[in-house]
């Protein structure tokens, strides 16, 4: 199901609220998980992650922002993702699940951009300040301004396009990045704070799990490790797992059992009652 004019998917628990099993407790205790996809991600890709939570009786909302917004509008300092961020939170009220524990699962910088605006709404709007966020999982994120990584990510998104159009868009993006992020950075940093810097100064709120890899050629592992260090200094409960050799947003595919155990164990720790088989828990 979609909602709020967003190209998103909302999955209610199997069989509805009344058939979710005793382990989940009552309706108001059942977690809601919002998946924020990476740029260019298809819904069928996010559905594989959605299944991790859906089979546990969670409501799952999955959404990926249009790549034109993440690569071009946001690079120009246009806060194009504020609207989708607000609509995602309003969906919780539409489905009357705004009092349920809320977990975010954020993928790459495309998801981080959207998550940044969600955090702003949680801080500044009374309607959303009562939402019970219990934790956030970052997969292959967040990363600083990285020209080569950004170009690799955009090239992957444009892979199926006409070759000429693909390289024209890559050239335009490269010029845009050099001008906005390097030449004009002394000016633009005061007008539009980077998403990475916005997360760095985020006050302590709820636990965070970072899933990353030193083999990632799009988001540098050092950026994620720096983020975790700063977050710990802010007294945030942080766990970070380096998969070592898996590619960008490919940790689930490379290590399915371990990845699933990390996510479900984290949710269990944050919410406190989701059953996890001992054989599924990480060593």
N, C-alpha and C positions, 0 to 999 in steps of 0.2 A: 504494500500500500504506500502511496505517496502522501504528501501533505504540504499545506502552506505555500503551494506553488513551487515547491522545490522538487527537483528530480532526485528524490530520496526514497528509501525503502524502510518501512516500519514493520517489524516482525513481532507479533505478540507471542507469548509463551504457547507451546504446543497444547492444543485443546482449550486454550483460553485460561483465564485466571483460576477457575475452579478445578482444573485438572492438571495442575503443575506439580503435585506431589507434596507430601508432608515435609520434606527437607527444606522447602522454600518458605515455610511459615505462611503468614497471611499476605494478602495482596500488597499492602503497604510496605512489606519487607523485601519484596522481590526486586532485585537489581534491574536498573535500566542501563544499557551500555550504548554509548554513542561512538560509532566508528567514523573517523575522519580520514578519508582516503588520500593517497598520494596523487600528485598531478598526473592526469592521463589514466588513472585507475578505472577499470570497468567494474560495474556492479557485481559481475560474476566472480571477480577476484576478491572483492570484499566479502562476498557471500561465504567464502571458505573460512574467513575469520569469524564471521557472524555465527557460524555453526558451533563454534567453541562455546559461545555463551547461550545460544538459543537452546541447546540440548540440556543446559543447566536450569532452564525455566526462566531465563531472562527475557525482557523485552529488549529488542535490538533496533537501533536506528542507524542506518548507514548512509553516508553522503560523501560525495567527492565534488569539490568545487571545480568549475570549468577551468581548463588549463589556461585559457586566454586571460582569465582574471589573475591566476597565480603567477604566471610568467610575465605578463605585460602590464596589466592595470596596477598591480601591487608594486611592480618595479618602478613605475612612474610616481609612486606615492599616492595613488588613488585608492582609498580605503573601500574597495569594491566588495570585500567579503564581510563587511559589517552587516549588511542586509541578510544574507544567508545565515550568519551566526545567530542573529536575533530570531529568525524563523525557526531554527532548530530548537532553540530553548522554548519557544512558544508552543511547539509540538507537544512538549511534556504536559502543558496545561490542556491542550486540545484532547489528549488521551487520558487526562486525569491521573497522571502518574508523576506529578510534580513533587510528591512527598516521598517517593521511593529513593533508595540509595542510587546514586548516579556515578557511573564509571566512564571515563573517556579512554579510547584506544586510538592514538594519533600516529599517522604514518607520514614519514618524510616531512620536508618543509612545506609541502602543499597542505598537509593536515595541520601543521604548526601555525601557519598563517591564519587559518580559520579559528584554531584553538585560542590564539592570542586575543582575537576579538570577543570570543566567548568569555574569557577571563575578565575582560574589561566590562562586559555586561553584568557579570556576577558581582563585580565590585561597585558599579555605579547605578544600577537600576533596582529599585525596591522590589519590583515584581520577581526578579531572579535571585535576590540575595538570600532567600529562604531555601533555595535548592540545596539538597544534601549531597554534595560531591564527596565521594569517599576515596577516590584515587585516580591516577592517570598513568597509562602505559604509553611510552614513546617507542615506536619501532623505526629504527634508522633515522633518528632525529633527536634534537634539532641541530642545524648546522649554521655556521656563520656565512657571510657573503663569500662565495666560492665560484669564481667565473667558470673554471673548467667543469666543476661538478654540475653547475646549472646548465651548461651547454650539453653535457652528457644526458642529463635528465630530459631536457627539451628534445634532443635528438631521438630519445627513446619514445617520447610521446608522438613525434612526427614520423615515425618509422614507416607507416603505411601510406604516407602522402607522396604526391608527385615529387620526384627528386629535385627539380628546379625550385618548386615552391618551398620545399623543406629547407634547402640551403639559403634561400632568400630570407625566410623567417629566422633561421639561425644567425644570419648576418645582422639582421635588424636587432635581434635580441642582444647579440654581442656588443653592438654599438651602444645600445640602450644601457646595458650593464656598465660598460666602461664610463659612459658619461655620468650616469646617475650615482653609481656606487663608488666611483674612483675620483673622477675629475670634479664633480659637484658635491662630493660627500661632506666636506666641511660645512656646506650650507644645508644640504638635505637632511643631515642627521638631526638637526634641530627642528625640522619640519615634520619628518616622518621617521620615528625611531625604528630601528630594525626589529624584526620579530624575535631574533635571537637575544638582543639586548633587553627587550621587554620581558622575556622569560627569566633572564638573569636576575633582574631586580624584583621579580615576583615574590611577595612575602610568603612565609610558610603557611600552608593551608592543609594539605592532605598528602599521603604517601605517593611516591612516584617510582615507576619501574622503567628502566632504560634498557632496551634490547638493541644491540648494535654489533658491528663487526669491523675489525681492522682491515678486512678485504673490501670494504665498501669504497667504490670509486666515485661516488656522488656526494655523500656526506662524510666528512673526515671524522675518524674515531676520536681524534684529539679534541675536536669541538664538543663532542658529547661528553668526553671525560672531564673537560673543563667545566661544562655545565653541571655535572654531578658533584664536582668538588665545591662549586659555589653554592649549590642548593643545600649541601650538607652544612656549609658554614652558616646558612640561614635556618639551620635546625629542622630541615625537611627530612622525613624518613625516606631515604633513597636506597634503591637496590639497582645495580647495573650488571648486566651480563653480556660479555663479549663472546660472540659465536666464532670469532677468529677467521673463518674462511668462507662464510656465506656472503653472497652478494647483496646489494641494496634491496630492501624489502623482500628478501628471499629466505629469511630465517625459518619461517614456518615450512617452506618447501624442503629446505635442507635438513631440518631437525624437527619433524612434526610432533613427535611424542614429547620431547623436551620443551618445545615452544608452548604447546598446549598446557603442560604441567605448570610452567612458569605463570602463564596467564590465569589459570584457574586457581592456583595457590595464592597468587596476589589478590585476586578477587575475594577469595575465602578470608584472607587476612584482613582485607579492608572492610568487608561486610560482616564477616564473623560466623556465617552459618552455611555457606555453600559447600556441599560435600565434595571432597576430592579423595579418590582412591589412593591409598599409600603408594601403590605401584606407579602412580602418575606424578608423584611429587619429586621435585628436583633433589639431587644429592646435596 
